[in-house]
Amino acid sequence: MLCLAAACGTRPASEQKETSVAARSLPASTGATRADPRREPPSRWVGAGIERRRLAVSVTSTGSKPQPLAAEQPGSRDASLEVTDVAYDTRRELVYVGTCCEPVSGHLWVLDTRAPASGFRQGDQGFAVDVAGPASMIARTDTFGTLAVRASAAGRQELRADVGAADVAVDPLSEPRVVALVDTRRLRALVPTVTSRPPVLMVMQPTPEGGWADRAYRLPPDLKGCRIVPLKDGAMGILAGAPDRANPVRCTGQRLDAYDPALERLRKGVLTFPAGVRHLSIDDSKTFLIFTTIGGAVGWRTLDGREGSLASEGFAAADW
């Protein structure tokens, strides 16, 4: 049964158990020394999903058939649990998987692709996550809209409670910034007690003093967003869409809008996807979008019109 109320609660970390997995060897990376990586998609991508009530992750060479890298024992998960996000830390070779909604805030699982037999270990609370940048900056948010950021994997965590963040992205600059999509309509579909707020883009950047500077950019009040990705020239891409009424864990859209913070202007429809999209991410060069459709297919596209297929079915989220 899907848990959508704060009263459902969470189990303490001490009571949670690590999962058992069946693992295989990581596929060799292909094309890692291309002369111009901006013209070819990344050499590897990760995908995650729930199959036979178990969490499964694939790390696949681009152009190859996906095979599970690690999977739990069948029946390990509640039947209503879904994968809501995945983020690939290419520098540390870690995969972060967001699930929802047991516990109600969502939960992150971490897989070390260098040692997949060790299984999925407990991570933080949250249902959306991203990681990027030279120091592997990580950002996450839960179904209550709490934004949490670490400037590095071992850094101190910065929290922004009750900001209404429905999705997060780390812009992989030399000095990375975190952008949160504040859309409480999506959160309130999961947890009705979340405080209603107008839609904005919230940008967090580290300061020389060791703190964080915040800035909010107002979005059109009628804009509904599912995902956010960093684009080139400082722009941010927003997957325009709304939660599924029958299953509000899923938020789907078919149009990518682009917000320019310098001009404080939104341009609608910079890209249209061939089918409803439930997950969207982008590579560190901010060139190659990777998307997962409602039907579980994975593909890639660029804003200049290039595209390709990565998998025909079986995934809830993908990243590279």
N, C-alpha and C positions, 0 to 999 in steps of 0.2 A: 504494500500500500504506500502510495506517495505521501510523504510527510511535508506539509506546507504551513505549519504553524510553529511559532516560537516555543510553544509548550512541549514540542517533541523532544527538544534538548539534544545534547551530545554526550557521548561517553568520554570519560577522561582518557588521555593518551595512555595512562598506565593500564587501562582495561582493554585497550585495543591490541589486536594481535597482528603480527606480520603475516602476509599471505604466502601460500606455497605456490610455486610456479613450475611450469615446464618450459625450458629455455633451449635456444639453439644458438649457433655461432652468429656473430654479427657479419652481415655481408660486406665484402670489400668495397670501399669507396671507388667510384669510377669517375673519370674526368676531373680529378681534383687539381690538375695543373693546366687548365684551359688558359689560353692567352688572354682572352677577354671574357671574364665570367659574367659580365653584364649581358652578353648575347646568348648565353646558354643558361638553362635553369640549374639550380644547385644539384650536386651529384647524389645527394641522399635526402630522403624525407621520412618523417615518422607519421604513423597513423595509429589511432586508438579507437576502441569500441568495446561494447559488451556483446559477447557471443556465448550462448549456452549458459547464461547467468554467470559469466566470469569476465574479468577485466583482461583484455589482450592488447598488446602493443606490437607493431611491426616497425622495423627500421629497414628501409628498402633502397637499393640503388636505383636512381631514376632510370626508367626504361625497363626495369626488371619486374617480374611478377612478385607481389607482396607475399611474404611468409612471416608468420608470427615469430617475434624474437623472444617474447615471454608471455605466458598465459597462466592464469590461475587454474585451479582445479574446477571442473564444471560444477555449477551450483553454488559457487562461493558467494554470490551476491543476491540481494533482494531482487525480485523480478522487476520492480519499478525503477531500479537504479539506472541512470544514464550517464554516459560520458558527455560532458559539456564543454571541455576545452582540453587542449594539449599544447605544450610548449617545449621546444627542443633547444637545449643549451649546447650548441655545437662546440664550444670551447672546452667544457667539462664533460661532454658526452652524457648528459643527464636528460631524461624525459620527465616532464611534469604533466600529470594527468588530473584534470578537474572532473569531479563527479557530483551528482546531485540527485536526490536531496536527503540522503541519510548519512550523516546528520543534516538537520534542516539548513544549516549555513552552507552546506557543500563541503567536500573534502578533497585535498590534493594528495596524490600518490606520486612517489618518485622512483624511477627505475634507472640504474646505472647500466648503460648499454655495454660497458666494458666488462661487466660481471652480471649478466642477466640471470644467472642461476641463483643469485642472492635474493631475487624477488623484488616485489614492490614494498617499499618502506613507507611508513606514515610520514606525511608532510603536514603543512598547515591547513587550517580551515579555509574554505573558499571554493568557488565553482568556476572562476575565471582566472587565468594566469598568463603571464608573458615573461620572457627572459631574453636579454640581448645586451650587446655592448662589450667592450674589452674586459670589464670586471664582472661580467655576468650579473648585471643588475636585474633584480626580479621584482615583479609587482603582481599583486593578487587582489581580488575582492570577493566578498561572500554575498549570500542572498539578502543580507540586511544592508548592503551597500557600503560596508567598511573597507576602506582602501588601505593597503599595507604595502610598504616599499622597503627594499634593502638595496643600498648602493652597490653592494657586492655580496657574494654568497655568504661570506662570514661577517658582514657588516651589521650594524645596529638597525633594528627594524623601526621604521617611522609609520605611525598609524594616523589615519583620519577617519574617525568614527562617524557614522550616519551621514556621509556625504552623498549617498545615493548612487555610487559607482556601479554600473551594470556590466561594464567590460573595461579592460585595461590593455595598454600597449606600451612597450618600451621602444623608444626611438633610438636605434643603434648608432648614435653619433659618437664622436671622440669623447664628448662629455654627455652621456645619455640623459634623456628626460623621460618622464613617465606621463602618459596622457590617459585620462579616465573619461569614459563616456557616461555622463550622468543622465540616466533615463529611468526615473523611478516607476514609470508605468510598467516596465518589464519586471522590476523587482516586486511591485505590489501585486502582480499576477501570481507570484510565488508566495510572498509573505504580505498579506493585506495590511499589516500594522506598520509597514515602512512609511516614513514621513514623505509626503508628496513634495517634490521640488521641480522647478522648471528645468528643461533640458539644457545642459551646458557641456563644454569640453573643459575639464580641469587639468591643468598642466603643472607638474611638479619638477623642479630642477634643484640639484644640490648647490649650496652656496659655498664660497671659499672658507667660511667660518665653521663649516661642518653641519649646518642646518639645511633646511629646505625652503624654497620660495614657491608659493602657489599663485596661480592666476587662472581665472575662469573666463571662458569665452561663451557668450550667450548664443544659443542655437534657436532657429525658428520654433515657436511653441508647438507647431503641429508636426514637427519632425519626430519620427519614431525610429530608433536605431537598435540593431542587434549586436554589431561588432564594430571595432575600430582598428585601423591599421595605419602606421606611419607611411607617408608617401614622400617623394622627393621634394626639394625646395621648401621643406617645413610644413607642407600640407598634411592633412589627416583625412584618410578615407573612412567613410561611415557606411556600413551595410544597412541600408534603410529597410526596415521590416518591423514585425510585431510578433509577440508570442502566439503560439498555436492555442486557440481557445480550448481544444480538447486535451492538450498536453502543454501547459505553459512553461515547462522546462525548456522546450524547444522554441527558439526564436528564429524566424526565417525571413529572408528577403531575396530579391532578385536584381536590385539596383545598387550601385556604388555611387555615393555622393562624395564630394571633396570639399573640405573646409580649409580656407587659407587664413591662418591667424594674422598674418601681416595686414591683409585687407579686411579682415573680419567679415568674410563673405563666403557663402555656401554655393557651390555649383552642383546642381543635381544631374544625375544620370551620366557621369563620366564613363561608366561601364555598365553594361547589362549582362547578366549571366544567363546561360541557356536553360537553367532550371532553378527551382527554389534552392537557396543556399542556407545551410544551418551553421556552418563554421567557415571562418575566413582568417587567413594569416598572410604574412609576407616575409620574404627572405631579408637578410641583413643588408643587401644592396638596395633594398626598397624598389626592386624592379619586378620580381616574380611573385604574383599573388597565387596562393594555393587555397583551394576551396573544396568543401565537402557538401554534397547535395543532400536533400531530404532522403533520397533513395540509397545513400551510402557510397556514391561514386566520388572519386577524387580527381580533380583536374587543376591545371594551372593556366593563368592568363597574364598578359601585360597590358598596360594602358595604350601601347602602340599597336595592339591588335594581334600579337602572337598568342598561341594557345596550344595546349596539349592535354592528353589523358594520362593519368597515373594508375587508376584502379577503377573497376567497373561497379564494385559494390563492397560492402562489409565494414565501412568506417563511419564513425560519428564526428571525428575531428582529425585534422592533419596539419603538420607544420614542417618547415625546413629552415 
